[in-house]
Amino acid sequence: MAKSRETFNKKEKEKLRQKKKQEKLDRKEARKSEDKSTDFADMIAYVDEFGNIVDTPPDPTKKKKEIDADSIEIGVPKYVATEEDNAPRKGKVTFFNESKGYGFIKDEQSQDSVFVHINGCVDKIQENDKVTFETEKTPKGLSAIQVKLV
């Protein structure tokens, strides 16, 4: 008599395959038999004022804020020249190189450092002088013009 070709290991693997197949069929039947509501009202969701998703619709009786759409600025607001920009400012010369003809003035109000060139000076200036000046917009930033000693 010949030996059986089915070993214990082969039998166990076949049992596992059959068991997995049966479990898969059971899950499939369970999904089909579940009472899924396909009603549109059950699928709808709302977003509250804080950005959270909720099931309840928003309350229309709550006070709503009226916002003027024109007042909303997206990005950096455009620079608008004011009369104060052209008004004489006061400052102190922190650095000035006479041989090269340029330096910097520290504004008393804003504490900003403003570039000054010898061509923008009315009077001869040196370091630590108190001066009045006006500013102009240049491609590299603010530049002092009409620089006068105080």
GROMACS elastic network, one bead per residue, 0.5 to 0.9 nm:
[ bonds ]
;  ai    aj funct       b0    kb
    2     5     6  0.88724   500
    3     6     6  0.88867   500
    4     7     6  0.74686   500
    6     9     6  0.81767   500
    6    10     6  0.61396   500
    6    11     6  0.67314   500
    7    10     6  0.52628   500
    7    11     6  0.63539   500
    7    12     6  0.87834   500
    8    11     6  0.51587   500
    8    12     6  0.62978   500
    8    13     6  0.87906   500
    9    12     6  0.51762   500
    9    13     6  0.62977   500
    9    14     6  0.87025   500
   10    13     6  0.52100   500
   10    14     6  0.62389   500
   10    15     6  0.86721   500
   11    14     6  0.51806   500
   11    15     6  0.62243   500
   11    16     6  0.87589   500
   12    15     6  0.50612   500
   12    16     6  0.62810   500
   12    17     6  0.87109   500
   13    16     6  0.51135   500
   13    17     6  0.62470   500
   13    18     6  0.86880   500
   14    17     6  0.50529   500
   14    18     6  0.61944   500
   14    19     6  0.85378   500
   15    18     6  0.51501   500
   15    19     6  0.60687   500
   15    20     6  0.86677   500
   16    20     6  0.61337   500
   16    21     6  0.85041   500
   17    20     6  0.52261   500
   17    21     6  0.61288   500
   17    22     6  0.86202   500
   18    21     6  0.50578   500
   18    22     6  0.61487   500
   18    23     6  0.86385   500
   19    22     6  0.51474   500
   19    23     6  0.62083   500
   19    24     6  0.86501   500
   20    23     6  0.50692   500
   20    24     6  0.61291   500
   20    25     6  0.86513   500
   21    24     6  0.51524   500
   21    25     6  0.63256   500
   21    26     6  0.87045   500
   22    25     6  0.50937   500
   22    26     6  0.61643   500
   22    27     6  0.87008   500
   23    27     6  0.62008   500
   23    28     6  0.85756   500
   24    27     6  0.51924   500
   24    28     6  0.62081   500
   24    29     6  0.87128   500
   25    28     6  0.50288   500
   25    29     6  0.62267   500
   25    30     6  0.86068   500
   26    29     6  0.51494   500
   26    30     6  0.61376   500
   26    31     6  0.86871   500
   27    31     6  0.62011   500
   27    32     6  0.86676   500
   28    31     6  0.52271   500
   28    32     6  0.63646   500
   28    33     6  0.87208   500
   29    32     6  0.51006   500
   29    33     6  0.60933   500
   29    34     6  0.86063   500
   30    33     6  0.51518   500
   30    34     6  0.61035   500
   31    34     6  0.53414   500
   31    35     6  0.87007   500
   31    36     6  0.89763   500
   32    35     6  0.81529   500
   32    36     6  0.88897   500
   33    36     6  0.86218   500
   36    39     6  0.89549   500
   37    40     6  0.86415   500
   37    42     6  0.72022   500
   37    43     6  0.87248   500
   38    41     6  0.86523   500
   38    42     6  0.73552   500
   38    43     6  0.76269   500
   39    42     6  0.55306   500
   39    43     6  0.68760   500
   40    43     6  0.52107   500
   40    44     6  0.64798   500
   41    44     6  0.54697   500
   41    45     6  0.87532   500
   42    45     6  0.83009   500
   42    55     6  0.87787   500
   44    55     6  0.74183   500
   45    53     6  0.64992   500
   45    54     6  0.59992   500
   45    55     6  0.52365   500
   45    56     6  0.75318   500
   45    57     6  0.79010   500
   46    52     6  0.81970   500
   46    53     6  0.55742   500
   46    54     6  0.52312   500
   46    55     6  0.60051   500
   46    56     6  0.66592   500
   46    57     6  0.59111   500
   46    58     6  0.74413   500
   47    50     6  0.77990   500
   47    51     6  0.55879   500
   47    52     6  0.54379   500
   47    54     6  0.59612   500
   47    55     6  0.85360   500
   47    56     6  0.89608   500
   47    57     6  0.82111   500
   47    58     6  0.80285   500
   48    51     6  0.53952   500
   48    52     6  0.55204   500
   48    53     6  0.65315   500
   48    54     6  0.67709   500
   48    56     6  0.89507   500
   48    57     6  0.83082   500
   48    58     6  0.67199   500
   49    52     6  0.75225   500
   49    58     6  0.86708   500
   54    57     6  0.77052   500
   56    59     6  0.87020   500
   57    60     6  0.88466   500
   58    61     6  0.89358   500
   58    62     6  0.86621   500
   59    62     6  0.59367   500
   60    63     6  0.80013   500
   60    64     6  0.86453   500
   61    64     6  0.86681   500
   67    70     6  0.87455   500
   67    71     6  0.79596   500
   67    72     6  0.85569   500
   68    71     6  0.55550   500
   68    72     6  0.73091   500
   69    72     6  0.56318   500
   69    73     6  0.89600   500
   70    73     6  0.78046   500
   73    76     6  0.76322   500
   73    77     6  0.68172   500
   74    77     6  0.77537   500
   76    79     6  0.87939   500
   77    80     6  0.88283   500
   81    84     6  0.82108   500
   81    85     6  0.65525   500
   81    86     6  0.84257   500
   82    85     6  0.55269   500
   82    86     6  0.73967   500
   83    86     6  0.55138   500
   83    87     6  0.64167   500
   84    88     6  0.82939   500
   85    88     6  0.81837   500
   85    89     6  0.87472   500
   85   134     6  0.78137   500
   85   135     6  0.70702   500
   85   136     6  0.84269   500
   86    89     6  0.84949   500
   86   134     6  0.59365   500
   86   135     6  0.65181   500
   86   136     6  0.78956   500
   87   133     6  0.84956   500
   87   134     6  0.64566   500
   87   135     6  0.84934   500
   88   132     6  0.61008   500
   88   133     6  0.53038   500
   88   135     6  0.81325   500
   88   146     6  0.88227   500
   89   107     6  0.71335   500
   89   108     6  0.78970   500
   89   109     6  0.81651   500
   89   131     6  0.82951   500
   89   132     6  0.53477   500
   89   133     6  0.52488   500
   89   134     6  0.60246   500
   89   135     6  0.82277   500
   90   106     6  0.86129   500
   90   107     6  0.61722   500
   90   108     6  0.59552   500
   90   109     6  0.78306   500
   90   130     6  0.73711   500
   90   131     6  0.57995   500
   90   133     6  0.64131   500
   90   134     6  0.88101   500
   90   150     6  0.85389   500
   91   105     6  0.61105   500
   91   106     6  0.53643   500
   91   109     6  0.81571   500
   91   111     6  0.86458   500
   91   129     6  0.84695   500
   91   130     6  0.58464   500
   91   131     6  0.54811   500
   91   132     6  0.62823   500
   91   133     6  0.77852   500
   92   104     6  0.86061   500
   92   105     6  0.54535   500
   92   106     6  0.53473   500
   92   107     6  0.68124   500
   92   108     6  0.74036   500
   92   127     6  0.79916   500
   92   128     6  0.58684   500
   92   129     6  0.56681   500
   92   131     6  0.59925   500
   92   132     6  0.85569   500
   93    96     6  0.70111   500
   93   103     6  0.75508   500
   93   104     6  0.59900   500
   93   106     6  0.62942   500
   93   107     6  0.89423   500
   93   125     6  0.79041   500
   93   126     6  0.69655   500
   93   127     6  0.51344   500
   93   128     6  0.50297   500
   93   129     6  0.54210   500
   93   130     6  0.65646   500
   93   131     6  0.72739   500
   94   103     6  0.76172   500
   94   104     6  0.58215   500
   94   105     6  0.56112   500
   94   106     6  0.63400   500
   94   113     6  0.85157   500
   94   126     6  0.88365   500
   94   127     6  0.56729   500
   94   128     6  0.58537   500
   94   129     6  0.82144   500
   95   102     6  0.83913   500
   95   103     6  0.50631   500
   95   104     6  0.52762   500
   95   105     6  0.71806   500
   95   126     6  0.79058   500
   95   127     6  0.54413   500
   95   128     6  0.77936   500
   96   100     6  0.87469   500
   96   101     6  0.74197   500
   96   102     6  0.58192   500
   96   104     6  0.64365   500
   96   105     6  0.86331   500
   96   116     6  0.84862   500
   96   125     6  0.79080   500
   96   126     6  0.61276   500
   96   127     6  0.56624   500
   97   100     6  0.55895   500
   97   101     6  0.57068   500
   97   102     6  0.56548   500
   97   103     6  0.59747   500
   97   126     6  0.83578   500
   97   127     6  0.86453   500
   98   102     6  0.69207   500
   98   103     6  0.84052   500
   98   118     6  0.81779   500
   98   125     6  0.88683   500
   98   126     6  0.80086   500
   99   102     6  0.84039   500
  100   103     6  0.88491   500
  100   118     6  0.87097   500
  101   116     6  0.86206   500
  101   117     6  0.59022   500
  101   119     6  0.80847   500
  102   115     6  0.74918   500
  102   116     6  0.56658   500
  102   118     6  0.57736   500
  102   119     6  0.88342   500
  103   114     6  0.85017   500
  103   115     6  0.60382   500
  103   116     6  0.52746   500
  103   117     6  0.64794   500
  103   118     6  0.82822   500
  103   127     6  0.86640   500
  104   113     6  0.60989   500
  104   114     6  0.54292   500
  104   116     6  0.55357   500
  104   117     6  0.85077   500
  104   144     6  0.86551   500
  105   112     6  0.81324   500
  105   113     6  0.55519   500
  105   114     6  0.51537   500
  105   115     6  0.64871   500
  105   116     6  0.68956   500
  105   131     6  0.83834   500
  105   144     6  0.79873   500
  106   109     6  0.89721   500
  106   110     6  0.84199   500
  106   111     6  0.57931   500
  106   112     6  0.56172   500
  106   114     6  0.62932   500
  107   110     6  0.57606   500
  107   112     6  0.53508   500
  107   113     6  0.63331   500
  107   114     6  0.71870   500
  108   111     6  0.54559   500
  108   112     6  0.79849   500
  109   112     6  0.81231   500
  110   113     6  0.87833   500
  114   135     6  0.82128   500
  114   141     6  0.84623   500
  114   142     6  0.61047   500
  114   143     6  0.58171   500
  114   144     6  0.62723   500
  115   141     6  0.83354   500
  115   142     6  0.67297   500
  115   144     6  0.59956   500
  116   119     6  0.83860   500
  116   120     6  0.66801   500
  116   121     6  0.78279   500
  116   142     6  0.89940   500
  116   143     6  0.57345   500
  116   145     6  0.70468   500
  116   147     6  0.82056   500
  117   120     6  0.54654   500
  117   121     6  0.70324   500
  117   143     6  0.79314   500
  117   144     6  0.74846   500
  117   145     6  0.79989   500
  118   121     6  0.53386   500
  118   122     6  0.85879   500
  118   124     6  0.83184   500
  118   125     6  0.87243   500
  119   122     6  0.81216   500
  119   145     6  0.81024   500
  120   143     6  0.86164   500
  120   144     6  0.66274   500
  120   146     6  0.55667   500
  120   147     6  0.63073   500
  121   124     6  0.68426   500
  121   125     6  0.76854   500
  121   133     6  0.87068   500
  121   144     6  0.83524   500
  121   145     6  0.63818   500
  121   146     6  0.55551   500
  121   148     6  0.66354   500
  122   125     6  0.88811   500
  122   145     6  0.84597   500
  122   146     6  0.58290   500
  122   147     6  0.55989   500
  122   148     6  0.56071   500
  122   149     6  0.84729   500
  123   146     6  0.87816   500
  123   147     6  0.68678   500
  123   148     6  0.53522   500
  123   149     6  0.63866   500
  124   147     6  0.89256   500
  124   148     6  0.81098   500
  124   149     6  0.80155   500
  125   128     6  0.88798   500
  125   129     6  0.65957   500
  125   130     6  0.89328   500
  125   131     6  0.83180   500
  125   147     6  0.84236   500
  125   148     6  0.80173   500
  125   149     6  0.71539   500
  126   129     6  0.58713   500
  127   130     6  0.89261   500
  129   149     6  0.70912   500
  129   150     6  0.81700   500
  130   148     6  0.86641   500
  130   149     6  0.61394   500
  130   150     6  0.57408   500
  131   147     6  0.64808   500
  131   148     6  0.54302   500
  131   150     6  0.50833   500
  132   146     6  0.79100   500
  132   147     6  0.57713   500
  132   148     6  0.53797   500
  132   149     6  0.64147   500
  132   150     6  0.64098   500
  133   144     6  0.60930   500
  133   145     6  0.59584   500
  133   146     6  0.53964   500
  133   148     6  0.64086   500
  133   149     6  0.89022   500
  134   143     6  0.83658   500
  134   144     6  0.56563   500
  134   145     6  0.52800   500
  134   146     6  0.59371   500
  134   147     6  0.70655   500
  135   142     6  0.62004   500
  135   143     6  0.54730   500
  135   145     6  0.57290   500
  135   146     6  0.82810   500
  136   141     6  0.83934   500
  136   142     6  0.56910   500
  136   143     6  0.54193   500
  136   144     6  0.64562   500
  136   145     6  0.69738   500
  137   140     6  0.80741   500
  137   141     6  0.58457   500
  137   143     6  0.64125   500
  138   141     6  0.50990   500
  138   142     6  0.58589   500
  138   143     6  0.65675   500
  139   142     6  0.83350   500
  140   143     6  0.84785   500
  144   147     6  0.67761   500
